[in-house]
Amino acid sequence: MVAKVSDWLNERLGWRAVWTAVFARQAPKVNWFYTLGSATLFVAISQIVTGILLTIYYVPTPDHAYDSVVYITAQVPFGWLIRGIHHWGASAMIVLCVLHLLRTFLYGAYKFPREMTWLTGVVLLLIVIGFGFTGYLLPWDQKAYFATTIGTEIANVVPIVGPYLLRIARGGQDISALTLARFFGVHIWVLPAALGLFIAVHIYLVIRNGISAPPQKDE
Amino acid sequence: MESEEPTKQELSRRNFLSVVIAAIGSAITAILGIPAVAYLVGPALQAQTEEWTELGSVKKVETGTPTLFSITLQHQTGWVTSQEEVSAYVLTEDGQNYVALSNICSHLGCRVRWIPDQNQFICPCHNGIFNKDGTVVSGPPPRPMDRFPTKLDDKGNLFIKRG
């Protein structure tokens, strides 16, 4: 019965070919450092799931943001767990991305024909840093407020356009309700859309071009 | 025959790893999924607190006349504190037993008012009229005014249970 349904679906969807291409593709003999990309993807999925869950209770306005975060942490069943996973997962994302990137760099795996895999990976690192920067403000506590004060002030030192960049980042001269709302919007809509797109391209390229073997001594 | 041995071994290794991956994947999904469900439904399923609400001293209630008690209750919804006005008409015929009638019309939820001259409750929205014990005299209300369970403490304070 299951086999019949599976065959019926495969005739129409061709998903077995996709499965083979994704999970049963040819791979050189590699080591554990090659799991860093999958680990990053796993944590990214965990961040997406816990992030969606957090939006169920979180409210991005100055009079509710902090209280709603405290409510999630202290009152909602397992809220401390969901928020904790999202909090620590954010740090894990940066660490894993950088380790994955270092592995690729040190093994010279960015070379032809994988330059675009490398470049989309670098964009993904920037997106992840953007997630960290915008997400840091959302609890709306003292640390968040002053971290964002400093972070946006850095944009101010850019010659000529600096003051404009600062105003665009903050949604005005000061950190306000507008800053919180736009950081939230970027954090849950703009960056996830960009992340999804670039992960799709990145993984397509990994599958299309395959992965490189670790460099050998005699090479 | 010998040449089939490695293939067989490779297959069983592959199957073993598939099972292990599926098991670990299921465990992670359960560890994340069960708290996620509790997280989503938890606040919605929290038991409604059914506590006695103090209306005040019954001293001001005159025998045979419904007397309005209004109190303001603080509600905690999530992280937001809101206020709710609770009103009840308290009636006693013997100074011993007290009846607390909700001032919310049983028709469509307007507030009913005691009109002393007519000795009746009147709902201004659709002319619902009730007797002083809450029974319907005329108009659209489908049932009598709702009654709260009441209790008196030894200092003469009246409590109602809302629900």
HADDOCK unambig.tbl for C-alpha pairs under 7 A between the chains (distance, minus, plus):
assign (segid A and resid 67 and name CA) (segid B and resid 79 and name CA) 5.96 0.50 0.50
assign (segid A and resid 68 and name CA) (segid B and resid 79 and name CA) 6.08 0.50 0.50
assign (segid A and resid 71 and name CA) (segid B and resid 78 and name CA) 6.84 0.50 0.50
assign (segid A and resid 71 and name CA) (segid B and resid 79 and name CA) 6.11 0.50 0.50
assign (segid A and resid 76 and name CA) (segid B and resid 39 and name CA) 6.03 0.50 0.50
assign (segid A and resid 76 and name CA) (segid B and resid 42 and name CA) 6.50 0.50 0.50
assign (segid A and resid 76 and name CA) (segid B and resid 43 and name CA) 6.35 0.50 0.50
assign (segid A and resid 77 and name CA) (segid B and resid 38 and name CA) 6.00 0.50 0.50
assign (segid A and resid 77 and name CA) (segid B and resid 39 and name CA) 4.98 0.50 0.50
assign (segid A and resid 77 and name CA) (segid B and resid 42 and name CA) 5.87 0.50 0.50
assign (segid A and resid 78 and name CA) (segid B and resid 35 and name CA) 5.69 0.50 0.50
assign (segid A and resid 78 and name CA) (segid B and resid 39 and name CA) 5.67 0.50 0.50
assign (segid A and resid 79 and name CA) (segid B and resid 39 and name CA) 6.19 0.50 0.50
